[in-house]
Amino acid sequence: MSKFGMLQLKVYTKIKDSEIIAQKLEVVREFCDKRNIELMVYFDKDDDLIVKVELDGLTISYCKGCLMEIRTLIKKSLNCKVETMLEAY
């Protein structure tokens, strides 16, 4: 039976150009693509950058580890503060 993990982050970055954000988050996208993790990056109605991640894994530890790594990669790639809005397993 597979386990489920979900993460939603608010990213505090001054970058508002979606092309630049996409370039900087390419390493995150590659990480997610290799592991069949769903990654959504968008601006909400308040113009805040939101990152939403959903994944299925064999264990909760795997899900937690992937989500922690994604959070770290986002912080490093955009050099900014990240607030966890939702984290579920």
N, C-alpha and C positions, 0 to 999 in steps of 0.2 A: 504494500500500500504506500502510495507516495504522500509526501508532506507538502504543505503549501506555505509560501512566504510572500509577504507584501510589505512594501516600503513606500512612503510618500514623503518627499523632502521639499522644503522651501529653500531655495538657494539665493543667498544675498550677494549678488554680483552687480557691478555697475555696467556690465556688458549687456546691451539690449539688442544687438545685431544677431539675428538667429543664425546666420551663416558662420559668424565667428564662434558662436557657442557650439554649433555643430562640429566645427573643426577641432575645438579644444576638447570636446567630449568624445572624440573618435576612439580614444583608448577605452573608454567606458563601453561604447557601442561594440567594439571588438570583443571585450570581455564577455558581454552579454550574449553576443551572437555565438561564441564558442560553446556556451553552456545552455543554449536555448532558453534564455531569460528574456521576458518581455520588458522593454524599456520605452517609456513615453516621456518626452520633454516638451513642455509647452509653457506659454505665458497665460496666467489666469486673468480674470476681469480687472484685477487691481494692478496688472502689469508686473506681477511677481513671477519669477521663474520657478516652475514646479517640475519635479522629476518623480515619476511613478514607476515602480518596479514590481513585477509579479513573477514568481517562479515556482516550479514544482521540483522537489528533490526527494531522495530516498530517506533522508533523515532531517530532523529539525536542525541539528548541528550544521549540516551542509547548507541549509537555507540561511541560517544566521550568519555563517561565515561568508557566503556570497554577498549578502546584503551589507555586511560590515565592509567588505572589500569595495563594493560599489560606492558606498558613502565616502570612503577614504579617497578613491580615485577621483570622485567629483570635486572634493575639497582641494586636492592637489592640482587637478587640471585647470580649475577656474580660480584657484588661489583666493578662496572666499569662505565665509561662514555658512554652515548648513544647519537648518533647523528640522528636526524630525517631526512631521505632522502626524504620521500614522506608521506604526510598525506592528505587524501581526504575523503569527505563525500558526 
